[in-house]
Amino acid sequence: MIGLTIVYQALLVSSFVLLTCCFLSLQEEQAFITSILNQTTKNTPHTNMTNNTVFLYFDLYQLLGIDEKEGTVNIKVWLYTFYYLPHLAWDPTMNNIYMIQLPPRSVWTPDLVPFDATEVIYDGYSEQVIVYNGLIVPRSSTANVKMTCSIQVKYFPFDSQECHFMIGQWANTHSAFRLGRDPIVNHPTKIDLYNFHQSGQWHLVEPVNYSIGNRTFRNFTEFWNYDCYEYVMIFNRVPTFYVTVILIPAIMMGAMSILALILPVESGEKISLAVTILLAQVVELLVLSDILPPSTEEDFPIAGSFVVFLIILASISLLVTVISSTIYYTPPCKRVPRCIIMVISSRVMDIFFIAKLKLPKKVTKKIDKVAPQSNDNEKTKREAFVKEHKEPEPYPDDQEINSVGWKMFAALIDRIFLICYTTALISGAIYFYNRAQSGD
């Protein structure tokens, strides 16, 4: 029992000594923090900052998306604002304190505002930090920034977007503090992209350059100067999805219009196929217009022009199909004009690989010579005899020949337009491709 009592007493004494040391240590730490905070300000810039300069560490983390319709870019960034107060530096080996974490608004925070942002959402972490070398970090948190950007979709889906993001002084001018280049990164004009995650639809072009600019505003009789950081980000679109979903189907439907011209009229589906292809291409244009923003004449997408070109060709193809079908079903009782007979029975049909119309052989009858007579009665008889036995004209009066003639003429129209359509489709595709590649 005596031994246990001695042990309990030893434990109580050691606990009391430990608690006393901790209490004294906390008091010393609190006194140290209070002495540091007494040398800082909360609402006004410090007059003894190193070079009177504030620094901003801007780290891109991820591209969340680009809205072409709204003309906005949504990015996730890490904003790290800091400045130096040399008079606050201390020796960490003396008190084993290397960093002090403070609640929000304990020290002065520079009023750096993103000018091009329409929405900024900061994360919940907002503690302020003072480091032993006099480094003050009033803001260090990630943020979702939605900023405006001039979207150029002329070369969609092979386009690139160049966005400018500016962040700088808002209320305080040069007289309060200046903005300096980040001394943490190695390069003075490029930001570090070590933590950046590439997007599946857009690829960030490295490097991302930044510069320090100056804005001047006139206030009645004096000029106010403000510093600002300007970051230039270039995003290249990954075209695989749009080429697969939009461009390739549009080209295939343009090629399918050839089938509407090759398909025989007897099938009864010639016009319906042409109408279906035209409607499908109109739907392609509606999908494209839903993705892209309204554009001017100079910035109209080349892909949109190509789809419109295919719709025009499909409309003409439908018109020609209706005309040729109407000609094909012309009643046999309607005689084929002489000029058409001459065309479908000539070598023109051989050029287009169509069987030409074979006319019946000419019927020749010998007309007996009649001696000229002096009186009018004999002259009238002679004219009637010549008219009765004259050589017949090479024109088919038979309904079967008329029916074949109209069908051959319809086939000739289809074949001529088939060649014209194919030539226009290939030429248009080459033209728009060269235009997109040359950047014109």
Buried (B, 14 or more C-beta within 10 A) or exposed (E): EEEEEEEEEEEEEEEEEEEEEEEEEEEEBEEBBEEBBEEBEEEEBBEEBBEBBBBBBBBBBBBEEBEBEBBBBBBBBBBBBBBBBEEBBBEEEEEEBEEBEBEEEBBBBBBBBBBBBEEBEEEEEBBBBBBBEBBBBBBBBBBBBBBBBEBBBBBBBBBEBEBBBBBBBBEBBBEBBBBBBBEEBEEEEEBBBEEBEEBEBBBBEEBBBBEBEEBEEEEEEEEBEBBBBBBBBBBEBBBEEBBEEBBEBBBEBBBBBBEBBEBEBEEEEBBEBBBBBBEBBBEBBEBBBEBBBEBEEEBBBBBBBBBBBBBEBBBBBBEBBBBBBEBBEBEBEEBBEEEBBEBBBEEBBEEBEBEBBEBEEEEEEEEEEEEEEEEEEEEEEBEEEEEEEEEEEBEBEEEEBBBBBBBBBBBBBBBBBBEBBBEBBEEBBEBBEEBBEEEE
